[in-house]
Amino acid sequence: TPFKAVIMDLIIPFGMGGREAMEKLRTIDPQARVIVSSGYLNNSIMDEYQEHGFRDIMAQPYRFSDLRKTLRRVLRNGSKG
């Protein structure tokens, strides 16, 4: 069963982070609706998230209301905006 949306943390110490995982996911499902999340807002991927295949971003920490808004936007429109 496919997922409707995925939220990935950008940086995982000693593990596969969102950028690497997104590269693999895009080979499986180029239409995947993936949201990148991070507390490292100065990372270039957070500024250029669409160029890396992400549909939206969420800065950490975030509130449930922010999560709900982002998921609705991504599921409705497919991207930020």
C-alpha positions, 0 to 999 in steps of 0.5 A, spaced: 500 500 500 503 506 497 503 512 502 500 518 501 505 522 504 512 522 507 516 526 512 523 525 512 528 528 517 534 532 513 540 529 518 540 523 521 547 522 525 551 516 523 545 514 518 541 515 512 538 522 512 533 525 508 537 527 502 540 520 501 533 517 502 530 521 497 534 519 492 532 512 493 525 514 494 525 517 487 527 511 483 521 507 486 516 513 486 518 519 482 511 522 484 512 521 492 509 526 496 515 527 501 516 533 506 523 534 508 524 536 516 530 539 519 532 544 525 538 546 521 535 551 517 541 554 514 542 547 510 541 549 502 537 543 501 532 547 506 532 553 501 532 549 495 528 543 497 524 542 490 530 541 486 531 535 491 524 532 489 521 534 496 514 537 496 514 542 502 519 543 508 517 543 516 522 547 520 523 543 527 520 544 532 513 544 529 506 544 532 501 539 530 497 545 527 503 546 522 504 539 521 496 538 519 497 545 515 503 542 511 500 535 510 493 538 507 497 543 502 501 537 500 496 532 499 491 537 496 496 541 491 502 537 491 507 542 493 508 549 497 504 555 495 
